[in-house]
């Protein structure tokens, strides 16, 4: 190994350690946000606001009782995995070369870049893409019935993503080992917790207030609690 390669290796190691420390702090903060979220929404008065979310979540698992639909859902899980890679590759300005989904070989091919490797690589394991796409629909609902339907769909799509995570997360996968296994686990854990908090808070708080509480109010309260 040349001197330049040794220096590059040391810089990479230092960056990995710093990333893990920073991500560990964010994970602890996210756990605190989850605790505050559960404390807010567990009382029965607020818990009943989640009944349609829960209905959608449970309904998804009934799909697996139908053999033909079960096979199609499994294909949709593969599609969603690769599609999420695709979406984040586009968000980080990569040039897409190929998008392929089938039972033998599913992959996305895109150009290299200096930024966005971790989000592109790990996003399928921690971003509930379809669920997030449904959140803006709540702004269009002018009647409670429409809100209930949207909440059912949010619960259903979130259950779908939970199944995706359960089927696809394996520590030996190159998506996980590429950025570093421990760093990947921290990254995935943080975004899983944040996504769960958003899903829990949205039916009872609304989209805007849920976002404010998850990304500002609760973290700020936790930081001030530590500082004081």
ZIZI-V604925 format. One record per backbone hydrogen bond with DSSP energy under -1.0 kcal/mol. NH is the residue of the N-H (numbers start at 1). CO is the residue of the C=O. Records with the same first field share a line. If there is no record, write none. Layout:
NH->CO, CO
This chain:
6->2
7->3
8->4
9->5
10->6
11->7
12->8
13->9
14->10
15->11
16->12
17->13
18->14
19->15
20->16
21->17
22->18
23->19
24->20
25->21
26->22
27->23
28->24
29->25
30->26
31->27
32->28
33->29
34->30
35->31
36->32
37->33
38->34
39->35
40->36
41->37
42->38
46->43
47->43
48->44
49->46
50->47
51->48
54->50
55->51
56->52
57->53
58->54
59->55
60->56
62->59
63->60
65->62
66->63
70->66
71->67
72->68
73->69
74->70
75->71
76->72
77->73
78->74
79->75
80->76
81->77
82->78
83->79
84->80
85->81
86->82
87->83
88->84
89->85
90->86
91->87
92->88
93->90
94->89
97->109
98->109
100->107
107->100
109->98
111->95
120->116
121->117
122->118
123->119
125->122
126->123
127->123
129->127
132->128
133->129
137->134
138->135
139->136
140->137
147->143
148->144
149->145
150->146
151->147
152->148
153->149
154->150
155->151
156->152
157->153
158->154
159->155
160->156
161->157
162->158
163->159
164->160
165->161
166->162
167->163
168->164
169->165
173->170
177->173
178->174
184->180
185->181
186->182
187->183
188->184
189->185
190->186
191->187
192->188
193->189
194->190
195->191
196->192
197->193
198->194
199->195
200->196
201->197
202->198
205->201
206->202
210->206
211->207
212->208
213->209
214->210
215->211
216->212
217->212
218->213
220->216
221->217
222->218
223->219
224->220
225->221
226->222
227->223
228->224
